[in-house]
């Protein structure tokens, strides 16, 4: 099971999915494009930009989550993309 974020109100808790050591970030966006991910150390704190990624034309971006990633992440805008964390 993966927690999924579809926009700035959908927050993903990396630790809830088994911890950052084994986590993979998956961003899906039909036809590809740019997506910005925001993060915060606490769920009710101030979110800031963690990274901007480019989803390839096949529509799926996958990457291991770096250990320095904040615990809570989300997409910065309603872009039509989905962000999920999988272990």
N, C-alpha and C positions, 0 to 999 in steps of 0.2 A: 504494500500500500504506500502511496505517496501523498503528501500534502501538496495542494495545488494553489497557486496564486494567479488570479486573473486581472488584478489591478491593485491600486494603492490601498484599498481597504482589506485586502486578503493577505494576511501576514503568515509567513511560513516559519515555524520554529524548528531550526535544524536539529536541535537536541531531541526533539520529540520523535524524530524519525530514526533514532539510533546513534546519534553522535556525529560530529563533524569528521572524525577520522575516516569513516567509511562512506561519507556522503558524496553524491554526484548531483550536479546541477544540470537540469534539463530545461531548455527554453524552446518552446514550439511557437512558430509564427508562420502561417501560410505564406509562401513565396519569399520568405526571408525578410531581412531588414534590421534596423538598429533598435536595440532595447536597452534601457537603463535599469539597473538593479540598485535598490537602496537598502541600507541595513542599519541596525541599531542593536546595542547590547541588551536593552530592556524593551519589552513589548510596548510600553507606554512612553518611551523616550523619544528624542528627536531623530528622525531618520535622515541619513545623508547618503549621497551617491557612493556606492561601493565600486561599481565598474559599469562601463558601457560595453556591450558586446554586439557583434554583428552575427545574426542568424543567417546561415547560408541559404541559397535558393531552394534547397531541398526541404527547408522548413524546420529543421531540428538542430539545435546546438547542445552539445554535451561536454561537460568538463568536471574533473574532480574539484571539490570545493577546497580552496586553500585553508590551512589551519588558522590563519589570521582573520577569517571571515567573521562578521558579527553573528550572534546567535539568531536574530530575527531578520528576515529579509522579505522583500516584496518588490513588485514591479513599480516603477515610478509613476506610470500613467496607464490609462485604459488604452492599450495599444492593439488589442486583439490577440496578444500573445498570452501564453500560459507558462508559468514558471513552476517547476516541481523539484523536490529534493527526494532522491531515491538512494537507498542503501543496498 
